[in-house]
């Protein structure tokens, strides 16, 4: 799966939980879900569950704790897809 396709899917998953819509408009790999987009920790869990479903992967607790930015999430998704 291409990185651009992963980013598009991830943006679709994240968008409903975003509080700071302006920051979402300029989302990039350095965007932090909590600091920049103002997504709360409960919604981060929802995002992780949606990512698992959308990509057909399983994310362990250790990886889940690292999914705080777009870049970290992309790395985890790409790693998990490569393990399939």
C-alpha positions as CSV (number, residue, x, y, z in Angstrom):
1,X,0.0,0.0,0.0
2,X,1.3,3.4,-1.0
3,X,2.2,5.9,1.7
4,X,-0.2,8.5,0.2
5,X,-3.1,6.0,0.4
6,X,-2.3,5.3,4.0
7,X,-2.3,9.1,4.8
8,X,-5.6,9.5,3.0
9,X,-7.2,6.7,5.0
10,X,-5.7,8.0,8.2
11,X,-7.0,11.5,7.6
12,X,-10.5,10.1,7.0
13,X,-10.3,8.2,10.3
14,X,-8.9,11.2,12.3
15,X,-11.2,13.9,10.9
16,X,-14.3,13.3,13.0
17,X,-12.4,13.5,16.2
18,X,-10.5,16.8,15.4
19,X,-11.3,19.8,17.6
20,X,-8.9,22.2,16.0
21,X,-10.2,22.2,12.4
22,X,-7.7,24.9,11.3
23,X,-4.8,22.6,12.3
24,X,-6.4,19.7,10.4
25,X,-6.3,21.8,7.2
26,X,-2.5,21.9,7.4
27,X,-2.0,18.3,8.8
28,X,1.4,16.8,8.0
29,X,3.7,14.1,9.4
30,X,4.7,16.3,12.3
31,X,1.2,16.9,13.4
32,X,0.6,15.8,17.0
33,X,-2.9,14.4,17.6
34,X,-3.3,15.9,21.1
35,X,-1.3,19.1,21.0
36,X,-2.1,20.2,17.5
37,X,-5.5,18.7,16.7
38,X,-6.8,18.8,20.4
39,X,-8.0,15.2,20.2
40,X,-8.6,13.7,23.6
41,X,-7.1,10.5,24.8
42,X,-10.4,8.6,24.8
43,X,-10.8,9.5,21.1
44,X,-7.3,8.3,20.4
45,X,-8.4,4.9,21.5
46,X,-11.3,5.1,19.0
47,X,-8.8,6.2,16.3
48,X,-6.6,3.1,17.0
49,X,-9.6,0.8,16.8
50,X,-10.7,2.4,13.5
51,X,-7.1,2.1,12.1
52,X,-7.0,-1.6,13.0
53,X,-10.3,-2.1,11.2
54,X,-9.4,0.0,8.2
55,X,-6.0,-1.6,7.6
56,X,-6.8,-5.1,8.8
57,X,-4.0,-5.0,11.4
58,X,-3.7,-5.5,15.2
59,X,-2.0,-2.8,17.2
60,X,-0.5,-3.9,20.5
61,X,-0.6,-1.7,23.6
62,X,3.1,-0.7,23.3
63,X,2.5,0.5,19.7
64,X,-0.8,2.2,20.7
65,X,1.0,4.3,23.3
66,X,3.3,5.6,20.6
67,X,0.5,6.7,18.2
68,X,0.5,10.4,19.3
69,X,1.6,11.9,16.0
70,X,0.8,11.4,12.3
71,X,4.4,10.2,11.7
72,X,4.5,7.7,14.5
73,X,1.1,6.3,13.4
74,X,2.3,6.0,9.8
75,X,5.4,4.1,10.9
76,X,3.3,1.7,13.0
77,X,0.8,1.1,10.2
78,X,3.5,0.5,7.7
79,X,5.3,-1.9,10.1
80,X,2.2,-3.8,10.8
81,X,1.3,-4.1,7.1
82,X,4.7,-5.4,6.3
83,X,4.3,-8.1,9.0
84,X,1.1,-9.4,7.4
